[in-house]
Amino acid sequence: MLAETLRSQLRDALGDDGILVTVPYPTVAPRHYVPLIPPFKFVNCAIFNAMSVPATCVPMGLNGAGVPTGVQGSANEGLDHLTIAAAVSLEEARGGWVHPK
């Protein structure tokens, strides 16, 4: 019931043309094969999956340490084209994917 309330609130807030831009992970990306501690940091992206709404990650360049950064855009169910269009626009504005240092 709580999940449906959250989905309804998101649906009302975004409408047919809104996009919610958030960070996909709350910290700098962990190294490969390193345990995720605490284990629930993935909730920033998992919540949109649990609500069955589209979310598209967008590379936004590198931080000061040369680690890739990014954002994700989410929209209402069935509006995948909006998240993809926003991703393309943001990526073009930032210069596209950059190889990590």
ZINOR-V265711 format. One record per backbone hydrogen bond with DSSP energy under -0.5 kcal/mol. NH is the residue of the N-H (numbers start at 1). CO is the residue of the C=O. If there is no record, write none. Layout:
BEGIN
{{NH;CO} {NH;CO}}
END
This chain:
BEGIN
{{5;1} {6;2} {7;3} {8;4} {9;5} {10;6} {11;7} {12;8} {13;9} {14;10} {15;11} {17;14} {18;14} {20;74} {21;19} {22;20} {22;72} {26;41} {34;31} {37;35} {41;38} {43;40} {44;41} {45;42} {46;42} {47;43} {48;45} {49;45} {50;46} {51;47} {52;49} {53;48} {56;73} {58;71} {60;69} {61;69} {63;67} {66;63} {69;61} {71;58} {72;22} {73;56} {74;20} {75;54} {79;76} {82;79} {83;79} {84;80} {85;81} {86;82} {87;83} {88;84} {89;85} {90;86} {91;87} {92;88} {93;89} {94;90} {95;91} {95;92} {96;91} {101;66}}
END
